[in-house]
Amino acid sequence: MAFGKDNLKMREYIYSLINFENVNSILDIGCKDGLDLRSMAKLSNCKAKLYGIDIRDRFINRAIENSKDFSNIQYLIADTSKNIPFEDYSFDMIYSLNVLECIEDKGIFLDEVNRVLKEDGLVVFCHFDWDSVIINGKDKPLIRKIVTAFADNQQDWMGSVDPWMGRRLLGEFNKTGKFEGSIFTYTITNSVLETGNYGYGMIKDFEDLVNDKLITREEYDKFHNEMLELNQSGEYFFSINMYIYVGKKA
Ligand SMILES: C[S@@+](CC[C@H](N)C(=O)[O-])C[C@H]1O[C@@H](n2cnc3c(N)ncnc32)[C@H](O)[C@@H]1O
């Protein structure tokens, strides 16, 4: 998915929830190509050493390439689902965006997050609720089919899939009994279909469902043409909610 202006604006909101003042070390779990770490490194109030970890070497290779100009970012390839390869109490902040749904045993994983977090450290976990993407259109069954097919689709880098992770995020932390925190919500809303808008990227990504044989080429083309028509008539509407858990050790 393209990193457009919506992605950057959303991150501005997420970072506004964080007091970076005494944060000297940050771990981004599932950092992919390092967008968050580079964005944090550019913040005037963030002086932390930044660590990114991802299970896929192709993502980390890209992250290293993208971060050549940043001396304070380090990357590591590892599967963090059962073990986060750092000492106890290593980080002032653990950050993760759109990763928790990929982890099969969230209890084991969150125990690990707790272990490597300092006593007064901060956890910031963010997740879309992929099953509640809102797209206007005339063919409701087709739009529902496409949204659900995309949400339920387990991609090769995902150990599991849960398109309801956004709405479950607070509960996943609460049920460990090891964290206390609250949920913040950021809504992306697009009323035009244009590059840089999150909806534009997602609607393009839906085309992959044809290759995955989850929808037909005809269904995608019908859907896509309708989006173009709605954009012309001023009826295009796309919206998605990002849920942000900000917490500490209980
Ligand atoms: C939806 S992407 C989100 C990437 C990034 N946080 C972002 O928002 O751009 C999920 C990322 O989590 C990584 N991932 C999935 N399971 C993982 C695991 N067990 N350990 C480490 N990384 C994992 C994937 O490789 C992928 O880069």
The ligand as a MOL file (V3000), in Angstrom:
LIG
                    3D

  0  0  0     0  0            999 V3000
M  V30 BEGIN CTAB
M  V30 COUNTS 27 29 0 0 0
M  V30 BEGIN ATOM
M  V30 1 C 0.6660 -4.8440 7.8630 0
M  V30 2 S 2.3810 -4.8650 7.9680 0 CHG=1
M  V30 3 C 2.6420 -3.3830 8.8860 0
M  V30 4 C 3.9960 -2.8170 8.6800 0
M  V30 5 C 4.3260 -1.5110 9.3690 0
M  V30 6 N 4.1650 -1.5810 10.7940 0
M  V30 7 C 3.5140 -0.4080 8.7810 0
M  V30 8 O 2.5550 -0.0110 9.3850 0
M  V30 9 O 3.8160 0.0290 7.7000 0 CHG=-1
M  V30 10 C 2.7700 -6.1190 9.1720 0
M  V30 11 C 4.2420 -6.3270 9.3470 0
M  V30 12 O 4.4580 -7.2220 10.4340 0
M  V30 13 C 5.4820 -8.1380 10.0800 0
M  V30 14 N 5.3170 -9.3370 10.9020 0
M  V30 15 C 4.2980 -10.2250 10.8460 0
M  V30 16 N 4.4810 -11.2060 11.7440 0
M  V30 17 C 5.6410 -10.9180 12.4030 0
M  V30 18 C 6.3600 -11.5720 13.4410 0
M  V30 19 N 5.9420 -12.7210 13.9680 0
M  V30 20 N 7.5140 -11.0080 13.8830 0
M  V30 21 C 7.9670 -9.8550 13.3190 0
M  V30 22 N 7.3270 -9.2040 12.3190 0
M  V30 23 C 6.1750 -9.7170 11.8760 0
M  V30 24 C 5.2600 -8.3650 8.5960 0
M  V30 25 O 6.3770 -8.9020 7.9660 0
M  V30 26 C 4.8950 -6.9610 8.1290 0
M  V30 27 O 6.0230 -6.2090 7.7860 0
M  V30 END ATOM
M  V30 BEGIN BOND
M  V30 1 1 1 2
M  V30 2 1 2 3
M  V30 3 1 2 10
M  V30 4 1 3 4
M  V30 5 1 4 5
M  V30 6 1 5 6
M  V30 7 1 5 7
M  V30 8 2 7 8
M  V30 9 1 7 9
M  V30 10 1 10 11
M  V30 11 1 11 12
M  V30 12 1 11 26
M  V30 13 1 12 13
M  V30 14 1 13 14
M  V30 15 1 13 24
M  V30 16 1 14 15
M  V30 17 1 14 23
M  V30 18 2 15 16
M  V30 19 1 16 17
M  V30 20 1 17 18
M  V30 21 2 17 23
M  V30 22 1 18 19
M  V30 23 2 18 20
M  V30 24 1 20 21
M  V30 25 2 21 22
M  V30 26 1 22 23
M  V30 27 1 24 25
M  V30 28 1 24 26
M  V30 29 1 26 27
M  V30 END BOND
M  V30 END CTAB
M  END
